[in-house]
Amino acid sequence: SLVWMELAMFAAAALIYALFVGGGGVPFSFFPLGAAAGGGAKAGRGGSEGKGNGRRPSDAELGKHSAQEDHKRLMAAWEQAKGLQEAPQLDLLKVLDAMQKLGKSTADIAVELRSALAANPALLAGIATLPAALLRDDSVEMLDVILCLLVEHGHAVDIAAHAGLMAAQLRRRDYAGVAKTAARLQSEALTPRMRAILIAAATHRGCLDEALHHLQQMAEPAEGAKSPIASSVALQILSLAARAQRMAETTQELRRMRARLDAKSFDELLTAESRRLKCLSACRELLEAGTALEVPRGSNAYHAMARALGQAGDPEGLRSLLQELEAEAKNGPTGIAVSEPLALALLEATRAVRDGNLAFHVLDLHRLACAGAPGGKVLCAVCGTLAACDLDDDACDFYEKELVSKGVSSDWALRSSALTSALIQSATKIGRTELAQRLSELASAAKSGSVGSSGGSAGSGSSSEIQRHVAMIKAHTRERDLNSAAGVFNKLQASGVPLTCVIYNCFLDACVQCGDVERAIAHFDDMKRLNCVDVVGYNTLLKAFLSRGCTEKARDLVKEMNARGLQANKVTYNELLHAKVVAKDRHGVWEHVSEMQAAGVRPNSVTCSILLKLLAANSTPSEVHRVIELIEQIEEPLDEVLFSSIIEACIRIKQLDQLSNLMRRFRQQGSFVKLPAPTYGSMIKAYGQAGDVARVNELWQEMEEYKVKPTSITLGCMVEALVTNGHAQEAWDLVHKQLENEERRGCINTVIYSTVLKGFAVTRQIEKVFVAYEEMRAKDIPCNTITYNTLLDACAKCNAMSRASKLLEDMAASCVEPDIITYSTIVKGYCVEGDVDRAFKVLEDMKSDD
């Protein structure tokens, strides 16, 4: 049974401890270092003699060497170790570090290790211990070398090391490296996690066949289990399948693997692919895939479908879509509302299929979504659609009834000369000369007004026109419609209005946001040719290069910007710093910081938030100090985001004293900001784990002073901190105080009471344990398995197993199922009391339950 397995594992652990800690022999030996500093020739001769005689060093020599950080001496020891026929006690991780510090490349180190193994095969055992440490330090290239060596020499390698390497390569976007690592393994050795990594890498490389192959090799997840395929990866697979017209088989595999897609991301994919593919069948297949994968259909899905139906000229399909939206409208707030963007897309499709009667259907659906008050944009679109579909009477009637009566006509005539022209043609065709005359006068007035404006203030008129086009380009960019954005830009360019850097940068940003970097580069080349570039444009393109890992292009771009006499600003440096932090290039980060300081550019809160992400447990004190100095140089007041980042970083690097000093200093300077309850919870938890109860209480008092309402999680952290440090009674008193406050009463939950129970159980206060338990039940706070296990553990520790049977009855009455810990705790309790027969009876009952 599992209990016996637990006992066997405990015995094995005890045996291992006795062998390796309790006086067993040291498994490796170490060779003397050679000439010591100041030892002269005698020390050198002693080293030679030691080498010739194979003398083993003393423990003092071992300790002396382990304390030294001299890379050259470490390499001397390594050279001696290669001549042995046994494994030396040598920290090979430090040896690798010494090699790197002395300028050896990864390839050189690989050659060195191979030659060392040829000379001393016993080194293999030590090398086999390196993968876990290298994985922890994220030394990806070196880990790859070590795993290759181990595989070459037939040494068994934990599959987790290969999986860790593949995950690290995926993080670094080394997609080919992921496949190369997997190729060294047998196909049956690949775990589901590794297959998922391979799928992600294959999709990034655009290899649909490879991704599907790995999907097919994966076993179907158990019912209720989480899918191993990430939502973002599933979306990429669908995108590739749409382009390859292989949606059916791809959807089938994703459904088998229970892949779950984020609705918003799926809508964005659908919108982007429908614009790119311009194919009704492909759009339908994507929608069907979303339905099969249980993705809720949002308004963007209907938007994309409307566009596809319009491009395909399918009036029947559009009519069916409107019927579907009508059914959605009947669902009330839970249904899909025909918002203004969706209404405009449907009207555009109506115009494309030339079925003007559908425009009224669209307007009716939109009225339901906007409380019966559609905006001028939709009204004009309906009117324009009717005119374009040759429903001239309807168009003119709609104009007079909806636009003129609501004062929309003159405003929109200034914005849409095309609508005015279309209505003039319609009115002329059906003989409504009076209306045609009025429309003609309106158009002339609008034209003369704009001419007069430009004559009076040409600069002002041009600026207004540019701002209007900037707004339109940004609107199209939000919808990922680069072609429409380009149309707006090209139309403005052809109008003869003098263009400024603002409009050029706006379209450049549109290219970048829509993912068309090649077009962005071509547009930027045009900007340079016209000498219409500034720092904003360079920063926009820089961000595009860095987000795609094109560091060389980014570096060249910055050089080009400097050559043009443009000074890099905070945005430039923040983009560069962010890229270096993501790549974990510490040296590169501080190079950029030095450049920033040399250029006289002061850091801002974004700069410091980025640098705080660099700090880790292995960060040097000088590095931490340097980041703090930069924070103190910020000119603007500290905001909540930066303050939370400082707190998270100090907790992460376990420098709580530094955090306390910073908080006190900021408070004295008046820079302290009111923090949210979750941030206080994180700090309380960290100080509690460090055993600083005084600081824990200070933080709680600070929350009270700033009137920060604790959440159940914050309160749980506080109770846990007190209990962990032996203050169970204080924790219970705190719970009672919260119960007295009506607003905070709801924060008290099962976890908090179970923590209090654990505190009394550890200190063997059995009576208080059961008083708290009865109080918990009286207040209708549900007990779970952890609660009952804590109570049973208290009974076992305090020789009070007579209470166990009542607890088990309460468990059954509460429909709480016992687990392996429940049974093992009861067995332990009866054994402690000497009632072995009853303990075995519990074991028999447990077996029968299984």
C-alpha positions in Angstrom: 0.0 0.0 0.0 1.0 3.7 -0.1 1.6 3.7 3.6 4.3 1.0 3.3 5.8 2.8 0.4 6.1 5.9 2.5 7.7 3.9 5.3 10.2 2.4 2.8 11.0 5.8 1.4 11.7 7.1 4.9 14.0 4.2 5.6 15.9 4.7 2.4 16.3 8.4 3.1 17.7 7.6 6.6 20.1 5.1 5.1 21.4 7.6 2.5 21.8 10.3 5.2 23.8 7.9 7.4 26.1 7.0 4.5 26.8 10.4 3.2 26.5 12.6 6.2 27.1 10.4 9.2 30.8 9.7 8.6 31.0 7.8 5.4 34.0 8.2 3.2 34.4 11.1 0.8 33.4 9.7 -2.7 36.1 11.8 -4.6 39.7 12.6 -3.9 41.5 15.8 -4.8 45.0 16.3 -6.1 47.3 19.0 -4.6 47.4 22.4 -6.2 51.0 22.7 -7.1 53.0 25.8 -6.2 51.3 27.9 -3.5 51.6 31.6 -3.3 54.8 32.5 -1.5 55.8 28.8 -1.4 58.8 29.3 -3.7 60.6 26.4 -5.4 60.1 24.0 -2.6 56.3 24.3 -3.0 56.7 23.7 -6.7 58.9 20.6 -6.1 56.4 19.4 -3.5 53.7 19.6 -6.1 55.7 17.7 -8.6 56.5 15.0 -6.1 52.8 14.7 -5.1 51.9 14.3 -8.7 54.5 11.6 -9.4 53.6 9.7 -6.2 49.8 10.0 -6.6 49.6 11.4 -3.1 46.1 12.3 -1.8 45.7 15.7 -0.2 44.7 16.3 3.4 41.3 17.7 4.4 43.0 21.0 5.2 44.3 21.3 1.6 40.8 20.5 0.4 39.3 23.3 2.5 42.0 25.7 1.5 41.3 25.1 -2.1 37.5 25.3 -1.9 37.9 28.7 -0.2 40.0 30.1 -3.1 38.5 31.8 -6.1 41.6 32.0 -8.2 40.7 30.8 -11.6 44.2 30.0 -12.6 44.8 27.9 -9.6 41.6 26.1 -10.2 42.7 25.3 -13.8 46.0 24.0 -12.4 44.1 21.6 -10.2 42.0 20.6 -13.2 45.1 19.8 -15.2 46.4 17.6 -12.4 43.0 15.9 -12.1 43.1 14.9 -15.8 46.2 12.8 -15.0 44.5 10.7 -12.4 42.7 7.4 -12.8 40.1 8.2 -10.2 37.5 11.0 -9.7 38.8 14.1 -7.9 36.8 16.0 -5.4 36.6 19.1 -7.5 33.8 21.5 -8.0 33.4 21.1 -11.8 30.8 23.9 -12.0 33.6 26.3 -10.7 36.0 24.7 -13.2 33.6 25.5 -16.1 33.2 29.0 -14.7 36.9 29.5 -14.5 37.4 28.3 -18.1 34.8 30.8 -19.3 36.3 33.6 -17.2 39.7 32.8 -18.7 38.3 33.4 -22.2 37.5 29.9 -23.4 34.5 29.6 -25.7 31.8 27.0 -25.3 33.4 25.0 -28.3 36.8 25.2 -26.6 35.4 23.9 -23.3 33.7 21.0 -25.2 37.1 20.1 -26.7 38.7 20.4 -23.3 36.1 18.1 -21.6 36.4 15.5 -24.3 40.2 15.3 -24.0 39.9 15.2 -20.2 37.5 12.2 -20.4 39.8 10.5 -22.7 42.6 10.9 -20.2 40.5 10.2 -17.1 37.2 8.4 -17.7 36.5 8.7 -13.9 35.6 12.3 -14.5 32.4 11.3 -16.1 30.7 10.7 -12.8 31.4 14.3 -11.8 30.3 15.7 -15.1 27.0 13.8 -14.8 26.2 16.0 -11.8 26.4 19.2 -13.7 23.1 19.3 -15.7 20.9 20.2 -12.7 23.2 23.1 -11.7 23.6 24.4 -15.2 19.8 24.3 -15.7 19.3 26.2 -12.5 21.8 28.9 -13.7 20.2 29.0 -17.2 23.6 28.1 -18.8 21.9 26.8 -21.9 24.9 26.5 -24.3 27.0 24.7 -21.6 24.2 22.4 -20.6 23.8 21.4 -24.3 27.5 20.6 -24.4 27.4 18.5 -21.2 24.3 16.5 -22.3 26.0 15.8 -25.6 29.1 14.5 -23.8 27.1 12.3 -21.5 25.1 10.8 -24.4 28.3 10.2 -26.4 29.8 8.3 -23.4 26.7 6.2 -22.9 25.9 7.7 -19.5 22.2 7.7 -18.5 20.8 11.2 -18.4 17.7 12.2 -16.5 15.1 13.0 -19.1 14.2 16.1 -17.1 17.5 17.6 -18.0 16.7 17.3 -21.7 13.3 18.7 -21.1 14.8 21.7 -19.2 17.2 22.4 -22.0 14.5 22.3 -24.6 12.4 24.7 -22.5 15.3 27.1 -22.1 16.0 27.0 -25.8 12.4 27.8 -26.5 12.5 30.8 -24.2 15.6 32.0 -26.1 13.8 31.5 -29.4 16.3 28.9 -30.5 13.7 26.8 -32.3 16.2 24.9 -34.3 18.1 24.1 -31.1 14.9 22.6 -29.6 14.5 20.2 -32.5 18.3 19.3 -32.4 18.1 18.4 -28.7 15.0 16.2 -29.3 16.8 14.5 -32.2 19.3 13.0 -29.8 16.6 11.1 -28.0 14.5 8.1 -28.9 11.0 9.0 -30.0 9.5 7.0 -27.2 11.6 8.8 -24.6 9.9 12.2 -25.4 7.5 13.2 -22.6 4.3 15.1 -23.2 6.0 18.3 -22.0 8.8 17.8 -24.5 6.3 17.1 -27.3 4.5 20.4 -26.3 7.8 22.3 -26.5 8.6 20.7 -29.9 5.1 21.8 -31.1 5.7 25.3 -30.0 9.1 25.4 -31.7 7.7 24.0 -34.9 4.9 26.5 -35.1 7.4 29.4 -34.6 9.4 27.9 -37.6 6.2 27.7 -39.6 6.4 23.8 -39.8 2.8 22.6 -39.6 3.6 19.0 -40.6 6.1 18.7 -37.8 3.7 20.3 -35.2 0.9 17.9 -36.3 3.3 14.9 -36.1 4.1 15.6 -32.5 0.4 16.3 -31.7 -0.5 12.9 -33.1 2.2 11.2 -31.0 0.7 12.6 -27.7 -1.7 10.7 -25.6 -5.1 12.2 -25.0 -5.3 14.0 -21.7 -7.3 12.5 -18.9 -10.9 13.8 -18.4 -10.7 17.1 -16.5 -6.9 17.4 -17.0 -5.3 20.6 -18.3 -4.3 20.5 -22.0 -0.5 20.3 -22.5 -0.9 22.6 -25.5 -0.8 26.3 -24.5 -3.5 28.6 -25.9 -1.0 30.8 -27.8 0.5 27.7 -29.4 -2.9 26.4 -30.4 -3.6 29.7 -32.1 -0.4 29.6 -34.0 -1.2 26.1 -35.2 -4.6 27.2 -36.4 -3.1 30.1 -38.2 -0.7 27.8 -40.1 -3.5 25.4 -40.8 -5.7 28.2 -42.3 -2.9 29.2 -44.7 -2.3 25.6 -45.7 -6.0 24.8 -46.0 -5.7 21.9 -43.5 -8.2 23.1 -40.8 -10.1 19.8 -40.5 -7.3 17.5 -39.4 -5.7 20.2 -37.3 -8.9 21.0 -35.4 -9.5 17.3 -34.9 -6.0 16.9 -33.2 -6.4 20.1 -31.1 -9.8 18.9 -30.0 -8.4 15.5 -29.1 -5.8 17.2 -26.9 -8.5 19.4 -25.3 -6.8 22.6 -26.3 -8.4 25.7 -25.0 -8.2 29.1 -26.8 -8.5 32.5 -25.4 -11.6 34.1 -27.0 -10.1 37.5 -27.4 -6.9 36.1 -29.1 -9.0 33.9 -31.3 -11.1 36.9 -32.4 -7.8 38.7 -33.3 -6.6 35.7 -35.3 -9.9 35.5 -37.1 -9.8 39.1 -38.0 -6.2 39.0 -39.2 -6.6 35.8 -41.2 -9.9 36.9 -42.8 -8.2 40.1 -44.0 -5.1 38.2 -45.2 -6.7 35.2 -46.9 -9.8 37.1 -48.3 -11.5 33.7 -48.6 -15.0 32.9 -47.3 -14.3 29.2 -47.0 -11.1 29.8 -44.9 -13.0 32.2 -42.6 -15.9 29.6 -42.2 -13.4 26.9 -41.4 -11.7 29.0 -38.7 -15.1 29.8 -37.2 -16.0 26.1 -37.3 -12.7 25.3 -35.6 -13.5 27.8 -32.9 -16.9 26.2 -32.3 -15.4 22.7 -32.2 -12.8 24.0 -29.6 -15.6 25.6 -27.6 -14.4 29.2 -28.1 -17.3 31.6 -27.3 -18.1 33.5 -30.5 -17.5 37.3 -30.0 -18.4 40.3 -32.1 -15.0 40.2 -33.9 -16.0 36.8 -35.2 -19.1 38.2 -36.8 -17.1 41.2 -38.0 -14.6 38.9 -39.8 -17.4 36.8 -41.2 -19.2 39.9 -42.5 -16.1 41.1 -44.3 -15.5 37.6 -45.8 -19.2 37.4 -47.0 -18.9 40.9 -48.6 -15.7 39.9 -50.4 -17.3 36.7 -51.6 -20.5 38.5 -52.7 -22.7 36.1 -50.8 -26.1 37.7 -50.0 -27.6 34.5 -48.7 -24.7 34.0 -46.3 -25.0 37.6 -45.1 -28.7 37.1 -44.6 -28.1 34.0 -42.5 -25.5 35.9 -40.5 -28.0 38.6 -39.7 -30.6 36.0 -38.6 -27.9 34.5 -36.3 -27.3 38.0 -34.8 -31.0 38.5 -34.4 -31.1 35.3 -32.3 -28.2 36.6 -30.3 -30.0 39.9 -29.6 -32.9 37.9 -28.0 -30.5 36.5 -25.4 -30.3 40.0 -23.9 -27.1 41.0 -22.1 -25.5 37.6 -22.6 -25.9 37.8 -26.4 -23.7 39.5 -29.0 -24.7 43.2 -29.5 -24.4 44.8 -32.9 -22.1 47.6 -31.8 -21.1 50.5 -34.1 -17.9 48.8 -35.5 -19.9 45.6 -36.2 -22.8 47.5 -37.8 -20.4 49.4 -40.1 -18.8 46.1 -41.1 -22.2 44.6 -41.9 -23.2 47.7 -43.9 -20.0 47.5 -45.9 -20.8 43.8 -46.7 -24.4 44.8 -47.6 -23.0 47.4 -50.0 -20.7 44.7 -51.4 -23.4 42.2 -52.1 -25.7 45.0 -53.4 -28.7 44.1 -51.3 -29.7 47.4 -49.8 -32.8 46.0 -48.0 -30.4 44.3 -45.6 -29.2 47.8 -44.4 -32.5 48.3 -42.6 -32.1 44.9 -40.9 -28.6 45.9 -39.8 -29.9 49.3 -38.4 -32.7 47.6 -36.5 -30.1 45.3 -34.8 -27.9 48.2 -34.0 -30.7 50.2 -32.5 -31.2 47.4 -29.9 -27.5 47.8 -29.0 -27.5 51.6 -28.6 -30.8 52.1 -26.8 -32.4 53.3 -30.1 -30.0 56.2 -30.7 -27.5 55.3 -33.5 -24.7 57.7 -34.2 -24.2 59.8 -37.2 -21.5 57.4 -38.6 -23.9 54.5 -38.8 -26.8 56.6 -40.1 -24.6 58.0 -42.9 -23.4 54.5 -43.7 -27.0 53.2 -44.0 -27.8 56.2 -46.3 -24.7 55.6 -48.4 -25.5 51.9 -48.7 -29.0 52.5 -49.9 -27.7 55.0 -52.5 -25.0 52.6 -53.7 -27.6 49.8 -54.1 -29.7 52.0 -56.3 -32.5 52.3 -53.8 -32.7 56.0 -54.6 -36.1 56.7 -53.0 -35.2 54.9 -49.8 -31.8 56.8 -49.7 -33.4 60.2 -50.1 -36.2 59.5 -47.6 -33.8 58.1 -45.1 -31.6 61.3 -45.5 -34.5 63.6 -44.8 -36.0 61.5 -42.0 -32.9 60.4 -40.1 -30.1 62.8 -41.0 -31.8 66.2 -41.6 -34.3 65.8 -38.8 -31.5 64.9 -36.3 -29.1 67.7 -37.4 -26.6 65.2 -38.8 -26.6 66.3 -42.5 -24.4 69.5 -42.4 -21.9 68.0 -40.0 -21.4 64.8 -42.1 -21.4 66.7 -45.4 -18.2 68.3 -44.3 -16.7 64.8 -43.6 -18.2 62.8 -46.4 -18.3 64.5 -49.8 -18.8 61.0 -51.3 -22.1 60.6 -49.5 -23.3 64.0 -50.6 -22.4 63.3 -54.2 -24.2 60.0 -54.1 -27.3 61.5 -52.7 -27.3 64.3 -55.3 -27.2 61.6 -58.0 -30.0 59.7 -56.4 -32.2 62.8 -56.0 -31.5 63.8 -59.6 -32.4 60.4 -60.9 -35.8 60.3 -59.3 -36.7 63.9 -60.0 -36.4 65.3 -56.6 -34.7 68.5 -57.8 -35.4 70.6 -54.7 -33.5 68.0 -52.6 -30.7 67.8 -55.2 -30.4 71.7 -55.1 -30.2 71.8 -51.3 -27.6 69.0 -51.3 -25.6 70.9 -53.9 -25.7 74.1 -51.9 -24.6 72.2 -48.8 -21.7 70.7 -50.6 -20.6 74.1 -52.0 -20.9 75.7 -48.6 -18.7 73.0 -47.1 -16.1 73.3 -49.9 -16.0 77.1 -49.6 -15.8 76.9 -45.8 -12.7 74.7 -46.0 -11.1 76.9 -48.6 -11.6 80.0 -46.6 -10.2 78.2 -43.6 -7.1 77.2 -45.4 -6.6 80.7 -46.8 -6.9 82.3 -43.5 -4.6 79.9 -41.7 -3.0 77.3 -44.0 -0.9 75.9 -41.3 -3.8 75.4 -39.0 -5.9 73.8 -41.7 -3.1 71.4 -42.7 -2.6 70.5 -39.0 -6.3 69.8 -38.5 -6.3 67.6 -41.6 -3.3 65.7 -40.5 -4.7 65.1 -37.0 -7.9 63.8 -38.6 -6.0 61.3 -40.7 -3.8 60.3 -37.8 -7.0 59.4 -35.8 -8.3 57.3 -38.8 -4.9 55.5 -39.2 -4.9 54.7 -35.5 -8.4 53.4 -35.6 -7.6 51.0 -38.5 -4.4 50.0 -36.6 -6.5 49.0 -33.6 -8.5 46.7 -35.9 -5.2 45.3 -37.4 -6.4 46.6 -40.8 -3.1 47.8 -42.4 -4.5 48.0 -45.9 -7.1 50.5 -44.8 -4.5 52.5 -42.8 -2.3 52.6 -45.9 -5.3 53.8 -48.0 -5.8 56.7 -45.6 -2.1 57.6 -45.6 -1.8 57.4 -49.4 -5.0 59.5 -49.9 -3.6 62.2 -47.7 -0.2 62.0 -49.5 -1.9 62.5 -52.9 -4.0 65.4 -51.6 -1.0 67.7 -51.6 -1.3 68.6 -47.9 2.3 69.1 -46.5 3.1 66.1 -44.4 4.9 66.1 -41.1 6.9 63.6 -39.1 3.7 63.0 -37.1 1.7 61.4 -39.9 4.8 59.4 -41.2 5.4 58.1 -37.7 1.8 57.2 -37.3 1.8 55.0 -40.4 5.2 53.5 -39.4 3.6 52.5 -36.1 0.7 51.0 -38.0 3.1 48.8 -40.0 4.8 47.7 -36.8 1.6 47.0 -34.8 0.2 45.0 -37.7 3.3 42.9 -37.9 4.5 43.9 -41.3 8.1 44.8 -40.5 9.2 44.7 -44.2 6.7 47.4 -45.1 7.8 49.4 -42.0 11.4 49.3 -43.2 10.4 50.3 -46.7 8.3 53.2 -45.3 11.1 54.3 -43.0 13.5 54.3 -46.0 11.0 56.7 -47.7 11.0 58.9 -44.6 14.8 59.1 -44.6 14.9 59.9 -48.3 12.5 62.8 -47.6 14.5 63.8 -44.5 11.4 63.4 -42.4 12.7 61.3 -39.6 13.0 61.9 -35.8 13.7 60.0 -32.6 10.1 58.8 -32.4 10.4 57.1 -35.8 13.7 55.5 -34.9 12.3 54.2 -31.6 9.2 52.7 -33.3 11.4 50.7 -35.7 13.8 49.8 -32.9 11.0 48.3 -30.9 10.0 46.2 -33.9 13.6 44.9 -34.3 14.1 44.1 -30.6 10.7 42.3 -30.3 11.8 39.9 -33.0 15.2 39.3 -31.6 17.0 41.2 -34.4 19.7 42.7 -32.1 22.2 43.4 -34.9 19.7 45.4 -36.9 18.7 47.3 -33.7 22.3 48.1 -32.9 22.9 49.4 -36.5 19.7 51.5 -36.3 20.9 53.2 -33.1 24.3 53.9 -34.8 22.5 55.4 -37.8 20.3 57.6 -35.5 23.5 58.9 -33.8 25.1 59.6 -37.2 22.1 61.7 -38.1 22.7 63.8 -35.0 19.5 62.5 -33.3 20.0 62.1 -29.5 18.6 58.8 -28.1 16.0 59.5 -25.4 14.5 57.6 -22.5 12.3 55.5 -24.7 15.3 54.4 -26.8 17.3 53.3 -23.8 14.3 51.6 -22.2 13.7 49.5 -25.3 17.4 48.5 -25.4 17.5 47.7 -21.7 14.3 45.7 -21.8 15.7 43.5 -24.7 19.0 42.9 -22.7 17.1 42.0 -19.5 14.9 39.5 -21.4 18.1 38.0 -22.9 19.7 38.0 -19.3 22.6 39.9 -20.7 23.8 41.6 -17.6 26.9 43.0 -19.2 24.9 44.5 -22.0 22.4 46.0 -19.6 25.1 48.0 -17.7 26.7 49.0 -20.9 23.5 50.7 -22.0 23.1 52.3 -18.5 26.6 53.7 -18.8 25.8 55.1 -22.3 22.5 56.5 -21.0 24.3 58.3 -18.1 27.1 59.5 -20.4 24.4 61.1 -22.7 22.9 62.9 -19.8 19.6 61.0 -20.1 18.1 60.5 -16.6 16.2 57.3 -15.8 12.5 57.2 -15.3 10.2 54.8 -13.5 10.0 52.6 -16.6 13.8 52.4 -16.7 14.0 51.3 -13.0 11.2 48.8 -13.3 13.1 47.1 -16.2 16.3 47.1 -14.2 14.6 45.6 -11.2 13.6 42.6 -13.3 17.3 42.0 -13.8 17.9 41.4 -10.1 18.0 37.8 -9.0 19.3 35.7 -6.1 22.8 35.7 -7.6 23.0 39.4 -8.1 26.0 41.1 -6.6 25.6 43.7 -3.8 27.2 46.3 -6.1 24.6 45.5 -8.8 21.8 45.9 -6.3 23.3 49.2 -5.0 23.6 50.5 -8.5 19.9 49.9 -9.3 18.9 51.6 -6.0 21.1 54.6 -6.9 19.3 54.9 -10.2 15.9 54.7 -8.5 16.9 57.7 -6.3 17.8 59.7 -9.4 14.2 59.6 -10.7 12.8 63.1 -11.1 9.1 62.2 -11.0 7.4 60.9 -7.9 7.4 57.2 -7.3 4.2 55.5 -8.5 2.5 52.4 -7.2 3.8 50.2 -10.0 7.5 51.1 -9.4 7.1 50.7 -5.7 5.6 47.3 -6.1 8.4 46.3 -8.5 11.0 47.4 -5.8 9.2 45.3 -3.2 9.0 42.2 -5.5 12.7 42.5 -6.4 13.9 42.8 -2.8 11.8 39.8 -1.8 13.1 37.9 -4.8 16.7 38.5 -4.0 16.0 38.0 -0.2 17.3 41.4 0.8 14.6 42.3 3.3 16.8 44.7 5.2 17.4 46.7 2.1 13.6 46.8 1.6 13.0 48.0 5.1 15.6 50.7 4.7 14.2 51.8 1.4 10.6 52.0 2.7 11.7 54.1 5.7 13.8 56.4 3.5 10.9 56.9 1.0 8.5 57.7 3.8 10.9 60.3 5.3 11.2 61.9 1.9 7.5 62.0 1.4 7.7 59.6 -1.6 5.8 56.8 0.0 2.7 55.7 -1.8 -0.3 53.8 -0.6 0.2 50.1 -1.5 -2.5 47.6 -2.4 -3.3 44.7 0.0 -1.7 42.0 -2.1 1.6 43.8 -2.0 1.4 44.0 1.8 0.6 40.3 1.8 3.7 39.5 -0.2 5.9 41.5 2.2 4.3 40.0 5.3 4.9 36.5 3.9 8.5 37.3 3.1 9.3 38.8 6.6 7.4 35.9 8.2 9.6 33.4 6.4 12.6 35.3 7.5 11.4 35.2 11.2 11.1 39.0 11.5 7.8 39.1 13.5 8.4 42.7 14.6 8.5 43.9 10.9 5.4 41.7 10.2 3.5 43.5 12.9 4.8 46.9 11.7 3.4 46.2 8.2 0.0 45.2 9.6 -0.1 48.4 11.6 0.9 50.4 8.5 -2.0 48.8 6.6 -4.3 50.0 9.4 -2.9 53.5 9.3 -3.3 53.9 5.6 -6.8 52.3 5.8 -5.9 49.5 3.4 -8.6 46.8 3.6 -7.0 43.4 3.8 -8.1 40.6 1.5 -8.5 37.0 2.7 -5.1 36.2 1.1 -3.4 39.2 2.9 -5.0 38.1 6.2 -3.9 34.5 5.5 -0.3 35.6 5.0 -0.4 37.5 8.3 -1.9 34.5 10.3 0.7 32.2 8.6 3.6 34.5 9.5 2.5 34.6 13.2 1.9 30.8 13.4 5.1 29.9 11.7 7.0 32.0 14.3 5.3 30.4 17.3 2.6 33.1 17.9 -0.5 31.0 17.4 -2.4 32.8 20.2 -1.7 36.2 18.6 -2.9 34.8 15.3 -6.1 33.6 16.9 -6.6 37.0 18.6 -6.2 38.7 15.2 -8.8 36.4 13.7 -11.3 37.3 16.5 -10.6 41.0 15.9 -11.4 40.7 12.2 -14.6 38.8 13.0 -15.8 41.8 15.1 -15.5 44.0 12.0 -18.5 43.5 9.7 -16.6 44.5 6.6 -13.7 42.1 7.3 -15.7 39.1 8.5 -16.0 37.7 5.0 -12.1 37.4 4.8 -12.1 34.6 7.4 -12.0 31.3 5.6 -11.1 27.6 6.0 -7.4 28.2 5.2 -7.0 30.8 7.9 -8.7 28.7 10.6 -6.7 25.6 9.5 -3.5 27.7 10.0 -4.5 28.6 13.5 -5.3 24.9 14.2 -1.8 24.0 12.9 -0.2 26.5 15.3 -1.9 25.1 18.4 -1.2 21.5 17.2 2.5 22.2 16.8 2.7 23.6 20.4 0.6 20.6 21.6 -2.3 22.8 23.0 -4.9 20.2 22.3 -7.7 21.9 24.2 -7.2 25.2 22.2 -7.2 23.1 19.0 -10.7 21.8 19.7 -12.0 25.1 21.0 -10.9 26.7 17.7 -12.4 23.7 15.8 -15.8 24.1 17.5 -15.7 27.8 16.9 -15.0 27.2 13.3 -18.1 24.9 13.0 -20.3 27.3 14.9 -19.5 30.1 12.5 -20.3 27.8 9.5 -16.8 27.9 8.1 -16.4 24.7 6.2 -13.7 22.1 7.1 -11.8 20.4 4.4 -9.4 17.4 4.3 -6.4 19.6 5.4 -8.4 20.8 8.4 -9.2 17.3 9.6 -5.7 16.1 8.9 -4.4 18.9 11.1 -6.8 18.0 13.9 -5.8 14.3 13.7 -2.1 15.2 13.8 -2.8 17.2 17.0 -4.5 14.1 18.5 -1.5 11.9 17.5 1.0 14.3 19.0 -0.9 14.8 22.2 -1.9 11.1 22.8 -5.5 12.1 22.4 -6.5 9.5 19.8 -9.8 8.9 21.7 -11.0 12.0 19.9 -10.2 10.6 16.5 -13.3 8.5 16.0 -15.5 11.6 16.5 -13.5 13.6 14.0 -13.9 10.8 11.4 -17.7 10.9 12.0 -17.6 14.7 11.5 -15.7 14.1 8.2 -18.3 11.6 7.0 -21.1 14.0 8.0 -19.5 16.8 6.1 -18.9 14.6 3.0 -15.1 15.2 3.3 -13.1 12.3 1.9 -10.1 11.0 3.9 -6.8 10.7 1.9 -3.5 8.9 2.4 -2.3 11.5 5.0 -5.5 11.0 7.0 -4.9 7.3 7.3 -1.2 7.5 7.9 -1.7 10.1 10.7 -4.2 7.8 12.4 -1.9 4.9 12.2 1.0 7.0 13.6 -1.3 8.2 16.5 -2.3 4.6 17.5 1.2 3.4 17.3 2.4 6.2 19.5 -0.2 5.2 22.1 0.9 1.6 21.8 -2.4 0.4 20.2 -0.7 -1.5 17.3 -3.7 -3.8 16.8 -6.0 -0.8 16.2 -3.3 0.7 13.9 -3.4 -2.5 11.7 -7.2 -2.4 11.8 -7.0 1.1 10.2 -4.7 -0.3 7.6 -7.1 -3.1 6.8 -10.0 -0.6 6.5 -7.9 1.5 4.2 -7.1 -1.5 1.9 -10.8 -2.4 1.8 -11.7 1.2 0.9 -9.1 1.1 -2.0 
